[in-house]
Amino acid sequence: MQHIDNLITRYPKLDECKEDIVKAYEVLETAYSSGRKLLVSGNGGSASDSEHIVGELMKEFKLKRRVYSDQAEALKEIDSELGQTLAEGLQGALPAISLTGHSSLTTAFMNDAMPELVFAQQINGYGKPGDVYLGISTSGNSKNVLYAAVNAKAKGLKVIGLTGAKENKLMKFADVCIRVPETETYKIQELHLPVYHCMCLMLEEKFYG
């Protein structure tokens, strides 16, 4: 767990979250080992974190992620020129979807239905048993995140919460909830980033190291 140790060295106050960070990583490792995916959402700065996490998982983070040789050969069999470019340029990806984008879908649903169910609706479409939903909420009480977590549990997804220190409603639905030891929004967000970077580094090392 070199990445965890490095995280705690750089951010000693996160030592109290160490066990939950490891548990959350294990949930994600199990899902990816089974060919499943991650769905993630939050509001405001946490929406930006959702997009950030997807960016780290869906392309190279620190390690090179060459496509596997069988995929490279299949590409070149279809078209030697285009396939060669694809084989050389594509990167391995850990499938992850941020539910904070998709502006046409989300604005239509928020206008036509209940705005607070906008993430839960996407869980309804994307979520499959064995997938993981990561809900990011500094308070742990964001209604749209809570509705998504409940629907995720009902559909057989694992749920990870990433919140601040205070006890919160998301804890009730999460298989594991990482509560960073801060209570002010911006300070919570400052600790969320190194936590999810650590998990992304661990996942990349596991699957592409």
MDAnalysis code that builds the backbone (N, CA, C; Angstrom):
import MDAnalysis as mda
import numpy as np

u = mda.Universe.empty(627, n_residues=209, atom_resindex=np.repeat(np.arange(209), 3), trajectory=True)
u.add_TopologyAttr("name", ["N", "CA", "C"] * 209)
u.add_TopologyAttr("resid", np.arange(1, 210))
u.add_TopologyAttr("resname", ["MET", "GLN", "HIS", "ILE", "ASP", "ASN", "LEU", "ILE", "THR", "ARG", "TYR", "PRO", "LYS", "LEU", "ASP", "GLU", "CYS", "LYS", "GLU", "ASP", "ILE", "VAL", "LYS", "ALA", "TYR", "GLU", "VAL", "LEU", "GLU", "THR", "ALA", "TYR", "SER", "SER", "GLY", "ARG", "LYS", "LEU", "LEU", "VAL", "SER", "GLY", "ASN", "GLY", "GLY", "SER", "ALA", "SER", "ASP", "SER", "GLU", "HIS", "ILE", "VAL", "GLY", "GLU", "LEU", "MET", "LYS", "GLU", "PHE", "LYS", "LEU", "LYS", "ARG", "ARG", "VAL", "TYR", "SER", "ASP", "GLN", "ALA", "GLU", "ALA", "LEU", "LYS", "GLU", "ILE", "ASP", "SER", "GLU", "LEU", "GLY", "GLN", "THR", "LEU", "ALA", "GLU", "GLY", "LEU", "GLN", "GLY", "ALA", "LEU", "PRO", "ALA", "ILE", "SER", "LEU", "THR", "GLY", "HIS", "SER", "SER", "LEU", "THR", "THR", "ALA", "PHE", "MET", "ASN", "ASP", "ALA", "MET", "PRO", "GLU", "LEU", "VAL", "PHE", "ALA", "GLN", "GLN", "ILE", "ASN", "GLY", "TYR", "GLY", "LYS", "PRO", "GLY", "ASP", "VAL", "TYR", "LEU", "GLY", "ILE", "SER", "THR", "SER", "GLY", "ASN", "SER", "LYS", "ASN", "VAL", "LEU", "TYR", "ALA", "ALA", "VAL", "ASN", "ALA", "LYS", "ALA", "LYS", "GLY", "LEU", "LYS", "VAL", "ILE", "GLY", "LEU", "THR", "GLY", "ALA", "LYS", "GLU", "ASN", "LYS", "LEU", "MET", "LYS", "PHE", "ALA", "ASP", "VAL", "CYS", "ILE", "ARG", "VAL", "PRO", "GLU", "THR", "GLU", "THR", "TYR", "LYS", "ILE", "GLN", "GLU", "LEU", "HIS", "LEU", "PRO", "VAL", "TYR", "HIS", "CYS", "MET", "CYS", "LEU", "MET", "LEU", "GLU", "GLU", "LYS", "PHE", "TYR", "GLY"])
u.atoms.positions = np.array([
    [0.826, -1.196, 0.000],
    [0.000, 0.000, 0.000],
    [0.869, 1.258, 0.000],
    [1.821, 1.300, -0.916],
    [2.759, 2.418, -0.969],
    [2.041, 3.748, -1.151],
    [1.023, 3.759, -2.016],
    [0.321, 5.009, -2.286],
    [-0.429, 5.509, -1.055],
    [-0.991, 4.589, -0.276],
    [-1.652, 4.976, 0.972],
    [-0.638, 5.560, 1.940],
    [0.509, 4.913, 2.070],
    [1.540, 5.409, 2.979],
    [2.021, 6.791, 2.558],
    [2.187, 6.994, 1.249],
    [2.598, 8.314, 0.759],
    [1.538, 9.366, 1.056],
    [0.267, 8.967, 0.903],
    [-0.834, 9.889, 1.184],
    [-0.798, 10.335, 2.645],
    [-0.647, 9.391, 3.566],
    [-0.655, 9.722, 4.990],
    [0.567, 10.546, 5.363],
    [1.697, 10.290, 4.718],
    [2.896, 11.090, 4.979],
    [2.670, 12.541, 4.588],
    [2.002, 12.750, 3.458],
    [1.757, 14.106, 2.964],
    [0.603, 14.784, 3.682],
    [-0.388, 13.993, 4.089],
    [-1.581, 14.533, 4.762],
    [-1.834, 13.706, 6.027],
    [-1.059, 13.957, 7.099],
    [-1.141, 13.120, 8.301],
    [-2.550, 13.028, 8.896],
    [-3.357, 14.081, 8.766],
    [-4.695, 14.057, 9.361],
    [-5.598, 13.016, 8.706],
    [-5.214, 12.534, 7.494],
    [-6.015, 11.519, 6.820],
    [-5.770, 10.115, 7.377],
    [-4.868, 9.994, 8.344],
    [-4.593, 8.676, 8.929],
    [-5.859, 8.053, 9.503],
    [-6.760, 8.883, 10.037],
    [-7.986, 8.334, 10.620],
    [-8.948, 7.800, 9.561],
    [-8.697, 8.148, 8.289],
    [-9.528, 7.646, 7.182],
    [-8.894, 6.458, 6.471],
    [-7.702, 6.089, 6.876],
    [-6.911, 5.104, 6.128],
    [-7.680, 3.818, 5.880],
    [-8.319, 3.285, 6.906],
    [-9.037, 2.006, 6.778],
    [-10.167, 2.113, 5.760],
    [-10.899, 3.225, 5.794],
    [-12.016, 3.386, 4.862],
    [-11.532, 3.624, 3.436],
    [-10.410, 4.295, 3.269],
    [-9.848, 4.484, 1.928],
    [-9.478, 3.132, 1.325],
    [-8.863, 2.277, 2.142],
    [-8.496, 0.935, 1.679],
    [-9.751, 0.145, 1.320],
    [-10.791, 0.223, 2.153],
    [-12.038, -0.495, 1.868],
    [-12.672, -0.009, 0.572],
    [-12.668, 1.309, 0.366],
    [-13.243, 1.867, -0.862],
    [-12.461, 1.403, -2.078],
    [-11.141, 1.397, -1.957],
    [-10.310, 0.899, -3.050],
    [-10.654, -0.556, -3.359],
    [-10.821, -1.364, -2.325],
    [-11.116, -2.785, -2.534],
    [-12.457, -2.981, -3.229],
    [-13.442, -2.143, -2.911],
    [-14.730, -2.202, -3.606],
    [-14.531, -1.923, -5.095],
    [-13.728, -0.911, -5.400],
    [-13.480, -0.549, -6.798],
    [-12.660, -1.623, -7.514],
    [-11.660, -2.161, -6.836],
    [-10.836, -3.212, -7.448],
    [-11.693, -4.429, -7.795],
    [-12.573, -4.813, -6.884],
    [-13.458, -5.956, -7.138],
    [-14.350, -5.699, -8.347],
    [-14.907, -4.487, -8.418],
    [-15.789, -4.154, -9.531],
    [-15.034, -4.198, -10.861],
    [-13.883, -3.569, -10.909],
    [-13.121, -3.536, -12.165],
    [-12.596, -4.919, -12.542],
    [-12.273, -5.738, -11.557],
    [-11.821, -7.101, -11.847],
    [-12.934, -7.933, -12.461],
    [-14.179, -7.526, -12.212],
    [-15.349, -8.243, -12.731],
    [-15.913, -7.590, -13.984],
    [-15.190, -6.626, -14.547],
    [-15.643, -5.980, -15.769],
    [-16.751, -4.966, -15.565],
    [-16.895, -4.457, -14.342],
    [-17.939, -3.497, -14.048],
    [-17.407, -2.062, -14.202],
    [-18.211, -1.072, -13.816],
    [-17.843, 0.335, -14.022],
    [-18.162, 1.161, -12.790],
    [-17.670, 2.407, -12.814],
    [-17.910, 3.380, -11.745],
    [-18.816, 4.481, -12.268],
    [-19.838, 4.823, -11.471],
    [-20.682, 5.986, -11.706],
    [-20.427, 6.952, -10.559],
    [-20.276, 8.240, -10.858],
    [-19.883, 9.186, -9.812],
    [-20.591, 10.514, -10.008],
    [-20.979, 11.150, -8.908],
    [-21.623, 12.460, -9.019],
    [-21.458, 13.261, -7.738],
    [-21.682, 14.558, -7.877],
    [-21.665, 15.490, -6.760],
    [-22.146, 16.839, -7.271],
    [-22.161, 17.828, -6.411],
    [-22.650, 19.158, -6.754],
    [-21.549, 20.203, -6.586],
    [-21.577, 21.233, -7.436],
    [-20.615, 22.316, -7.295],
    [-19.186, 21.829, -7.446],
    [-18.350, 22.096, -6.446],
    [-16.972, 21.621, -6.494],
    [-16.891, 20.113, -6.566],
    [-17.853, 19.443, -5.962],
    [-17.879, 17.976, -6.014],
    [-18.255, 17.461, -7.401],
    [-18.993, 18.272, -8.173],
    [-19.244, 17.919, -9.576],
    [-17.941, 17.964, -10.357],
    [-17.121, 18.983, -10.070],
    [-15.809, 19.063, -10.716],
    [-14.945, 17.877, -10.326],
    [-15.007, 17.472, -9.064],
    [-14.264, 16.293, -8.625],
    [-14.734, 15.043, -9.360],
    [-16.042, 14.944, -9.610],
    [-16.572, 13.798, -10.344],
    [-15.947, 13.692, -11.726],
    [-15.896, 14.832, -12.426],
    [-15.283, 14.860, -13.753],
    [-13.787, 14.553, -13.660],
    [-13.151, 15.066, -12.628],
    [-11.709, 14.868, -12.433],
    [-11.384, 13.382, -12.263],
    [-12.168, 12.711, -11.438],
    [-11.957, 11.280, -11.204],
    [-12.073, 10.496, -12.507],
    [-13.110, 10.797, -13.285],
    [-13.298, 10.108, -14.565],
    [-12.096, 10.338, -15.478],
    [-11.577, 11.555, -15.475],
    [-10.408, 11.850, -16.298],
    [-9.186, 11.028, -15.913],
    [-9.014, 10.770, -14.631],
    [-7.853, 9.989, -14.186],
    [-8.008, 8.506, -14.503],
    [-9.265, 8.010, -14.525],
    [-9.495, 6.589, -14.741],
    [-9.598, 6.203, -16.213],
    [-10.109, 7.097, -17.032],
    [-10.407, 6.763, -18.426],
    [-9.222, 6.973, -19.368],
    [-8.097, 7.460, -18.839],
    [-6.888, 7.624, -19.642],
    [-5.681, 7.430, -18.737],
    [-4.494, 7.554, -19.295],
    [-3.282, 7.435, -18.487],
    [-3.253, 8.485, -17.388],
    [-2.839, 8.065, -16.196],
    [-2.665, 8.966, -15.069],
    [-1.161, 9.168, -14.872],
    [-0.493, 8.177, -14.278],
    [0.972, 8.233, -14.144],
    [1.667, 7.170, -14.981],
    [1.015, 6.040, -15.201],
    [1.646, 4.931, -15.916],
    [1.211, 4.908, -17.374],
    [2.054, 4.330, -18.222],
    [1.677, 4.107, -19.618],
    [0.640, 2.986, -19.673],
    [-0.369, 3.167, -20.497],
    [-1.434, 2.161, -20.606],
    [-1.608, 1.768, -22.068],
    [-0.699, 0.982, -22.592],
    [-0.826, 0.511, -23.967],
    [-1.986, -0.467, -24.071],
    [-2.662, -0.450, -25.214],
    [-3.740, -1.418, -25.402],
    [-3.140, -2.812, -25.495],
    [-3.922, -3.817, -25.117],
    [-3.436, -5.189, -25.140],
    [-3.180, -5.645, -26.570],
    [-2.253, -6.577, -26.724],
    [-1.805, -6.990, -28.058],
    [-2.937, -7.556, -28.900],
    [-3.887, -8.280, -28.265],
    [-4.979, -8.846, -29.062],
    [-5.880, -7.746, -29.615],
    [-6.083, -6.675, -28.844],
    [-6.864, -5.548, -29.348],
    [-6.112, -4.853, -30.481],
    [-4.807, -4.680, -30.307],
    [-3.998, -4.032, -31.342],
    [-4.061, -4.813, -32.649],
    [-3.970, -6.134, -32.562],
    [-4.019, -6.956, -33.769],
    [-5.392, -6.888, -34.423],
    [-6.440, -6.890, -33.621],
    [-7.793, -6.799, -34.171],
    [-7.999, -5.480, -34.902],
    [-7.469, -4.402, -34.350],
    [-7.578, -3.092, -34.995],
    [-6.885, -3.092, -36.354],
    [-5.691, -3.663, -36.394],
    [-4.910, -3.653, -37.638],
    [-5.488, -4.592, -38.689],
    [-6.178, -5.638, -38.233],
    [-6.829, -6.540, -39.189],
    [-7.976, -5.845, -39.919],
    [-8.662, -4.943, -39.221],
    [-9.780, -4.217, -39.840],
    [-9.267, -3.214, -40.861],
    [-8.219, -2.479, -40.500],
    [-7.595, -1.531, -41.435],
    [-6.167, -1.310, -40.983],
    [-5.216, -1.638, -41.819],
    [-3.812, -1.605, -41.405],
    [-3.353, -0.201, -41.016],
    [-3.744, 0.808, -41.815],
    [-3.279, 2.173, -41.531],
    [-3.978, 2.773, -40.308],
    [-5.324, 2.769, -40.341],
    [-6.065, 3.326, -39.215],
    [-5.835, 2.497, -37.951],
    [-5.782, 1.184, -38.125],
    [-5.579, 0.305, -36.982],
    [-4.232, 0.526, -36.320],
    [-3.180, 0.761, -37.125],
    [-1.865, 1.017, -36.556],
    [-1.872, 2.282, -35.711],
    [-2.530, 3.328, -36.218],
    [-2.623, 4.578, -35.464],
    [-3.384, 4.380, -34.161],
    [-4.485, 3.632, -34.238],
    [-5.261, 3.342, -33.036],
    [-4.448, 2.518, -32.035],
    [-3.765, 1.506, -32.528],
    [-2.982, 0.636, -31.651],
    [-1.889, 1.407, -30.936],
    [-1.322, 2.387, -31.614],
    [-0.242, 3.178, -31.017],
    [-0.767, 4.309, -30.141],
    [-1.973, 4.805, -30.438],
    [-2.448, 5.996, -29.754],
    [-3.466, 5.776, -28.653],
    [-4.215, 4.667, -28.708],
    [-5.213, 4.426, -27.672],
    [-4.549, 4.092, -26.335],
    [-5.244, 4.414, -25.244],
    [-4.758, 4.113, -23.905],
    [-5.773, 3.223, -23.191],
    [-5.282, 2.385, -22.306],
    [-6.171, 1.555, -21.507],
    [-7.050, 2.426, -20.621],
    [-8.288, 1.992, -20.403],
    [-9.252, 2.784, -19.636],
    [-9.968, 1.929, -18.603],
    [-10.176, 2.504, -17.436],
    [-11.030, 1.910, -16.421],
    [-12.376, 2.624, -16.526],
    [-13.449, 1.925, -16.944],
    [-14.694, 2.598, -17.298],
    [-15.326, 3.351, -16.135],
    [-15.561, 4.629, -16.360],
    [-16.148, 5.506, -15.346],
    [-16.979, 6.570, -16.046],
    [-18.121, 6.902, -15.461],
    [-19.029, 7.893, -16.037],
    [-19.395, 8.901, -14.959],
    [-19.203, 10.184, -15.248],
    [-19.682, 11.232, -14.362],
    [-21.136, 11.541, -14.705],
    [-21.990, 11.557, -13.706],
    [-23.409, 11.828, -13.908],
    [-23.710, 13.324, -13.892],
    [-22.668, 14.136, -13.820],
    [-22.862, 15.586, -13.729],
    [-22.881, 16.266, -15.090],
    [-22.568, 15.527, -16.149],
    [-22.564, 16.098, -17.493],
    [-23.877, 15.832, -18.207],
    [-23.793, 15.505, -19.498],
    [-24.978, 15.135, -20.278],
    [-26.054, 16.224, -20.186],
    [-25.711, 17.421, -20.621],
    [-26.560, 18.592, -20.364],
    [-27.959, 18.465, -20.960],
    [-28.083, 17.878, -22.141],
    [-29.424, 17.747, -22.727],
    [-30.296, 16.816, -21.895],
    [-29.740, 15.684, -21.490],
    [-30.490, 14.740, -20.663],
    [-30.848, 15.354, -19.321],
    [-29.846, 15.919, -18.635],
    [-30.091, 16.385, -17.274],
    [-31.045, 17.575, -17.243],
    [-30.893, 18.507, -18.183],
    [-31.801, 19.652, -18.177],
    [-33.211, 19.236, -18.562],
    [-33.341, 18.298, -19.493],
    [-34.677, 17.807, -19.855],
    [-35.344, 17.135, -18.670],
    [-34.600, 16.268, -17.977],
    [-35.187, 15.565, -16.835],
    [-35.527, 16.543, -15.721],
    [-34.638, 17.492, -15.450],
    [-34.890, 18.453, -14.381],
    [-36.078, 19.352, -14.701],
    [-36.307, 19.610, -15.985],
    [-37.438, 20.442, -16.390],
    [-38.748, 19.655, -16.394],
    [-38.695, 18.397, -16.812],
    [-39.905, 17.598, -17.006],
    [-40.315, 16.804, -15.779],
    [-39.355, 16.509, -14.895],
    [-39.631, 15.623, -13.769],
    [-39.171, 16.282, -12.465],
    [-38.609, 15.505, -11.552],
    [-38.148, 16.031, -10.266],
    [-36.648, 16.279, -10.328],
    [-36.201, 17.546, -10.248],
    [-34.778, 17.855, -10.367],
    [-33.886, 17.066, -9.414],
    [-34.364, 16.786, -8.201],
    [-33.531, 16.101, -7.223],
    [-33.275, 14.635, -7.568],
    [-33.994, 14.122, -8.556],
    [-33.797, 12.726, -8.960],
    [-32.894, 12.589, -10.179],
    [-32.210, 13.675, -10.558],
    [-31.461, 13.678, -11.813],
    [-30.328, 12.649, -11.815],
    [-29.649, 12.451, -10.696],
    [-28.596, 11.428, -10.643],
    [-29.209, 10.029, -10.530],
    [-30.285, 9.917, -9.765],
    [-30.949, 8.618, -9.609],
    [-31.479, 8.110, -10.944],
    [-31.955, 9.021, -11.797],
    [-32.444, 8.616, -13.110],
    [-31.325, 8.014, -13.952],
    [-30.133, 8.602, -13.863],
    [-29.004, 8.076, -14.634],
    [-28.526, 6.740, -14.069],
    [-28.600, 6.586, -12.749],
    [-28.337, 5.278, -12.151],
    [-29.313, 4.254, -12.732],
    [-30.562, 4.680, -12.947],
    [-31.571, 3.792, -13.509],
    [-31.173, 3.289, -14.887],
    [-30.530, 4.158, -15.660],
    [-30.140, 3.777, -17.015],
    [-28.797, 3.089, -17.108],
    [-27.807, 3.602, -16.389],
    [-26.445, 3.075, -16.506],
    [-26.152, 1.930, -15.538],
    [-26.779, 1.956, -14.360],
    [-26.371, 1.066, -13.282],
    [-26.727, -0.391, -13.506],
    [-25.752, -1.258, -13.273],
    [-25.939, -2.708, -13.343],
    [-25.387, -3.324, -12.057],
    [-25.939, -4.463, -11.641],
    [-25.411, -5.115, -10.445],
    [-23.892, -5.312, -10.535],
    [-23.215, -4.980, -9.461],
    [-21.763, -5.103, -9.436],
    [-21.037, -3.822, -9.780],
    [-21.739, -2.845, -10.371],
    [-21.142, -1.519, -10.583],
    [-20.963, -0.829, -9.235],
    [-20.314, 0.324, -9.265],
    [-20.100, 1.122, -8.047],
    [-20.621, 2.532, -8.284],
    [-21.339, 3.055, -7.306],
    [-21.720, 4.470, -7.316],
    [-20.910, 5.186, -6.245],
    [-20.205, 6.236, -6.640],
    [-19.460, 7.075, -5.713],
    [-20.188, 8.407, -5.599],
    [-20.747, 8.668, -4.428],
    [-21.435, 9.932, -4.176],
    [-20.530, 10.866, -3.389],
    [-20.269, 12.032, -3.951],
    [-19.400, 13.018, -3.299],
    [-20.273, 14.153, -2.773],
    [-20.219, 14.386, -1.477],
    [-21.020, 15.430, -0.845],
    [-20.290, 15.897, 0.402],
    [-19.924, 17.168, 0.451],
    [-19.173, 17.640, 1.617],
    [-19.999, 17.512, 2.895],
    [-21.314, 17.688, 2.780],
    [-22.195, 17.540, 3.942],
    [-22.612, 16.094, 4.164],
    [-22.646, 15.324, 3.076],
    [-23.184, 13.971, 3.138],
    [-24.691, 13.941, 3.132],
    [-25.311, 15.090, 2.886],
    [-26.767, 15.183, 2.943],
    [-27.381, 15.747, 1.671],
    [-26.627, 15.815, 0.588],
    [-27.156, 16.348, -0.671],
    [-28.265, 15.434, -1.175],
    [-29.441, 16.008, -1.370],
    [-30.611, 15.195, -1.699],
    [-30.412, 14.385, -2.982],
    [-29.868, 15.015, -4.032],
    [-29.744, 14.277, -5.295],
    [-28.745, 13.129, -5.174],
    [-27.736, 13.295, -4.344],
    [-26.773, 12.219, -4.102],
    [-27.419, 11.099, -3.282],
    [-28.238, 11.465, -2.298],
    [-28.908, 10.464, -1.476],
    [-29.897, 9.632, -2.295],
    [-30.687, 10.292, -3.141],
    [-31.616, 9.559, -3.992],
    [-30.859, 8.596, -4.915],
    [-29.729, 9.052, -5.448],
    [-28.922, 8.192, -6.319],
    [-28.388, 6.994, -5.550],
    [-27.963, 7.229, -4.308],
    [-27.417, 6.139, -3.496],
    [-28.484, 5.087, -3.199],
    [-29.699, 5.538, -2.881],
    [-30.780, 4.596, -2.600],
    [-31.094, 3.769, -3.841],
    [-31.184, 4.414, -4.995],
    [-31.489, 3.668, -6.217],
    [-30.348, 2.725, -6.571],
    [-29.111, 3.165, -6.329],
    [-27.961, 2.300, -6.594],
    [-28.031, 1.033, -5.744],
    [-28.323, 1.192, -4.449],
    [-28.436, 0.023, -3.577],
    [-29.536, -0.909, -4.060],
    [-30.666, -0.326, -4.469],
    [-31.799, -1.132, -4.914],
    [-31.474, -1.921, -6.175],
    [-30.583, -1.382, -7.007],
    [-30.236, -2.037, -8.271],
    [-29.016, -2.948, -8.143],
    [-28.486, -3.093, -6.940],
    [-27.387, -4.028, -6.738],
    [-26.007, -3.454, -6.931],
    [-25.886, -2.126, -6.892],
    [-24.576, -1.491, -6.978],
    [-23.979, -1.369, -5.577],
    [-22.664, -1.319, -5.496],
    [-21.998, -0.941, -4.269],
    [-21.966, 0.591, -4.204],
    [-22.019, 1.138, -3.000],
    [-22.050, 2.588, -2.825],
    [-20.884, 3.030, -1.946],
    [-20.143, 4.006, -2.444],
    [-19.069, 4.641, -1.685],
    [-19.456, 6.097, -1.457],
    [-19.297, 6.571, -0.239],
    [-19.519, 7.976, 0.067],
    [-18.194, 8.669, 0.313],
    [-18.098, 9.917, -0.116],
    [-16.924, 10.755, 0.154],
    [-17.467, 12.067, 0.707],
    [-17.271, 12.286, 2.014],
    [-17.923, 13.390, 2.706],
    [-16.943, 14.100, 3.644],
    [-17.508, 15.038, 4.439],
    [-16.766, 15.655, 5.524],
    [-16.903, 14.841, 6.796],
    [-16.424, 15.424, 7.902],
    [-16.291, 14.672, 9.149],
    [-17.608, 14.393, 9.858],
    [-18.598, 15.258, 9.691],
    [-19.825, 15.125, 10.462],
    [-20.627, 13.882, 10.065],
    [-21.305, 13.313, 11.024],
    [-22.222, 12.219, 10.704],
    [-23.264, 12.725, 9.723],
    [-23.682, 11.864, 8.804],
    [-24.527, 12.328, 7.706],
    [-25.426, 11.195, 7.219],
    [-26.373, 11.547, 6.360],
    [-27.347, 10.571, 5.868],
    [-26.746, 9.601, 4.856],
    [-25.720, 10.033, 4.102],
    [-25.123, 9.155, 3.098],
    [-24.500, 7.922, 3.745],
    [-24.021, 8.075, 4.982],
    [-23.427, 6.950, 5.699],
    [-24.391, 5.767, 5.786],
    [-25.692, 6.057, 5.867],
    [-26.709, 5.012, 6.024],
    [-26.757, 4.084, 4.820],
    [-26.475, 4.627, 3.645],
    [-26.620, 3.857, 2.404],
    [-25.293, 3.369, 1.841],
    [-24.185, 3.917, 2.319],
    [-22.878, 3.598, 1.748],
    [-22.326, 2.291, 2.313],
    [-21.756, 1.476, 1.444],
    [-21.021, 0.299, 1.901],
    [-19.756, 0.726, 2.631],
    [-19.202, 1.841, 2.213],
    [-18.082, 2.459, 2.916],
    [-18.170, 3.960, 2.686],
    [-17.962, 4.729, 3.747],
    [-18.017, 6.187, 3.654],
    [-16.709, 6.774, 4.176],
    [-16.011, 7.468, 3.314],
    [-14.763, 8.125, 3.688],
    [-15.103, 9.533, 4.173],
    [-14.949, 9.767, 5.464],
    [-15.270, 11.062, 6.066],
    [-13.972, 11.774, 6.420],
    [-13.562, 12.699, 5.557],
    [-12.295, 13.394, 5.805],
    [-12.460, 14.336, 7.003],
    [-11.399, 14.522, 7.795],
    [-11.517, 15.227, 9.075],
    [-11.517, 16.759, 8.951],
    [-12.500, 17.277, 8.237],
    [-12.742, 18.720, 8.161],
    [-14.250, 18.941, 8.125],
    [-14.675, 20.155, 8.493],
    [-16.102, 20.465, 8.514],
    [-16.470, 21.657, 7.637],
    [-15.502, 22.467, 7.229],
    [-15.778, 23.571, 6.312],
    [-15.659, 23.077, 4.877],
    [-16.585, 23.536, 4.032],
    [-16.693, 22.988, 2.681],
    [-15.373, 23.009, 1.932],
    [-14.707, 24.159, 1.865],
    [-13.494, 24.236, 1.048],
    [-12.371, 23.384, 1.621],
    [-12.334, 23.244, 2.935],
    [-11.297, 22.410, 3.552],
    [-11.583, 20.921, 3.307],
    [-12.868, 20.563, 3.310],
    [-13.239, 19.182, 2.968],
    [-12.809, 18.871, 1.537],
    [-13.107, 19.790, 0.621],
    [-12.760, 19.578, -0.789],
    [-11.253, 19.483, -0.991],
    [-10.487, 20.232, -0.189],
    [-9.033, 20.176, -0.300],
    [-8.492, 18.803, 0.085],
    [-9.207, 18.069, 0.925],
    [-8.783, 16.724, 1.306],
    [-9.396, 15.643, 0.419],
    [-10.515, 15.951, -0.212],
    [-11.106, 14.963, -1.120],
    [-10.159, 14.660, -2.282],
    [-9.536, 15.683, -2.831],
    [-8.684, 15.482, -4.019],
    [-7.548, 14.491, -3.758],
    [-6.723, 14.655, -2.715],
    [-5.666, 13.652, -2.512],
    [-6.200, 12.249, -2.222],
    [-7.390, 12.166, -1.616],
    [-7.971, 10.846, -1.348],
    [-8.301, 10.135, -2.656],
    [-9.016, 10.820, -3.554],
    [-9.378, 10.112, -4.791],
    [-8.195, 9.962, -5.729],
    [-7.236, 10.879, -5.679],
    [-6.011, 10.663, -6.450],
    [-5.314, 9.387, -5.986],
    [-5.262, 9.173, -4.696],
    [-4.620, 7.970, -4.158],
    [-5.313, 6.715, -4.674],
    [-6.631, 6.692, -4.635],
    [-7.348, 5.509, -5.108],
    [-7.147, 5.301, -6.602],
    [-7.105, 6.380, -7.377],
    [-6.857, 6.255, -8.818],
    [-5.463, 5.713, -9.087],
    [-4.479, 6.165, -8.322],
    [-3.113, 5.651, -8.467],
    [-3.066, 4.160, -8.154],
    [-3.751, 3.752, -7.111],
    [-3.769, 2.344, -6.717],
    [-4.434, 1.478, -7.770],
    [-5.537, 1.969, -8.338],
    [-6.227, 1.216, -9.376],
    [-5.382, 1.109, -10.626],
    [-4.728, 2.194, -10.999],
    [-3.893, 2.163, -12.196],
    [-2.736, 1.185, -12.016],
    [-2.134, 1.197, -10.831],
    [-1.024, 0.268, -10.580],
    [-1.498, -1.183, -10.625],
    [-2.691, -1.426, -10.071],
    [-3.237, -2.792, -10.050],
    [-3.480, -3.311, -11.476],
    [-4.077, -2.495, -12.312],
    [-4.521, -2.986, -13.631],
    [-3.549, -2.674, -14.761],
    [-2.616, -1.763, -14.554],
    [-1.682, -1.414, -15.627],
    [-0.232, -1.370, -15.173],
    [0.025, -1.733, -13.922],
    [1.392, -1.696, -13.403],
    [2.249, -2.820, -13.980],
])
